[in-house]
Amino acid sequence: METQLNVISDDHFQQFTDTYGTSNQSAQTPQDNAIQARYEHLPLRLAAMLQSTLDIEEIVKLFTEYLKLEISHESINYYNAGLGITINTGNTAIHNCRYQLVISGESLGEIALHRHWPFTDEERKVFEHTLCYLIYPLRNAILYRQALHAAHKDPLTGVLNRSTLDEILQREIKLSLRYEQPLSIIILDIDHFKQINDTYGHAQGDCVIKAVADRTATCIRGTDILFRFGGEEFVVILNSTDLDGAYFLADRIRHLIDQAPCFCNGQAIPVTISAGVACLHLEEKQKDFFNRADHALYQAKEKGRNRIGFANDL
């Protein structure tokens, strides 16, 4: 049973191409000659496959399909803690080869090959050589995903931004209708935010916005989705939640923000919010669903703020 975590890096890639590349005509041993013959066309075939996509899951799938032709195995498992990615292509087994993938000192995650009988030294070498052609396409896919995440995140609060709301809300509506599960939405707004900016300054205003986002995030479930809709306004999508549940959560958020001031650079700033909640009606259009919650927010503002508007038959 192998449990040691080895490392494959860009240095290994360079060593491999120097030793077994097609330009090297002076392999030192019969084994080296055999490996060089086996891998003479590896760069073209494997690199072309892995560079055909920027989707991390697809790259791991393509890599797995190729490796099945070289090494018999039960599964490949890829794990990247920084991106929260875990990919399992099958069942784990008692014997494994585990490698940390590294480029320029930066980890790309861990990959492990599993099966029920030991790996030979030659198979380990085959796996290592093949991994050399995974690291650069994988690095490019990771950079691409990080860029997408950055484009979808609000830089001040770290929550999703408005540009992603329509797509995600549309997806959640389809899932709600398909599985006949309730779907609710909360639109919340910081009360008298212009007054906060005028009194304490825009830097303190930004601090208040971030504090409200942070407190809201502590109240919601992992399956709920929080967006900064614009300025001092936020939206929460709540799957599998009816109107009463949405109202309860919105009031919990309101109470958490109201019960203690936001401390910004040592200054205590009292903050309240108002919110509107709505639950999706059968065959309701996305725009109408959102507008009902927005109208409920407007009602909460009209009735004095620091309260929740309840969209029922609005």
Steps between C-alpha positions, in 0.01 A plus 500: 500500500655831389419812702799727436419833335749559218544815295478561126607847392602700195858391578397138439341602169828655385702200616265263321511688170879532524535124558226352282413774256511427131810714460700284738670223304736378773298306759747336734343159568275248321224595747544867409484405132174313559349791692611747235338288227180471703474872565634636173156622395360557851540882495296534181221257588448569868571874495256547211229321698553687825533841336166462321303633799527740795254302711680337794257207526529431128881509515503243781253284303716512185812426702327200659387363165853525362660346808271196485686400186833515684430382857218282630330677792172531691482878525673836489425752773585869462474746790558876505428652842540859384227470238290256698522237225481125558476270196463125542491287185431175687543319830815535709708191570766388745795568267564849365755734346457854634659813359496869580497699174714814510594779257743774602454403862120533485286195570244394238350240732546130566434206271490133595479179297322206674469126449484176700851372430842667524642724231831397345797734476451521125133595545598770747744639246233489229260688729761761587591555136135534403435747784768723353260573213207567733644781707504780240147446360376462858675822603335685207156363595549604863601852397194518275266391781659747740446778244135399462452498876660843528274634225193367682596630844437844643848632588385681816296227669622180332142384428363440151429809292198612301629362169447143622155550655284454191668177392495343847144609576384355168672171582347486849152569362533210254616267777217614726238424236658172394519358853188679628692669782432850632738780407517834679695820465601777741591850384651705781618860511697701756278770649601866456828402335547841338484651846768256621726606212435871564559468874793261520656512151509260207778284647284436805206438272697229320582350840131491587414327170761232565381454859140452384616243243703315763214490751255388234738221395513369859121455501446312175547132419771360277240441228374861509657745255590858594553782248586866523240641262639853495595777738354413841260232370535121531306199372478152654363201305356230726433161343261256669365788712140618519381853574488451877853364501626792291327749729651335808851514351461860385390605848791311653740693277323826584526431874869404483587826323279713724617360833857633481666788312757443228848589619697669225851618580409522867179693435162349596242556227137397568353317201159357415363329192166452334414198288236360271431128460311303237438134415480385139150446361429219256574609141612843623750683283842576648451875466165491679643286780782746559272804472265366771791475744617846396152641556489336844830676580344830388208440736737434791673830429165682478389359837802637686801283412679245719232245413409224254253531215293191432414437134198274486253591229680818395 
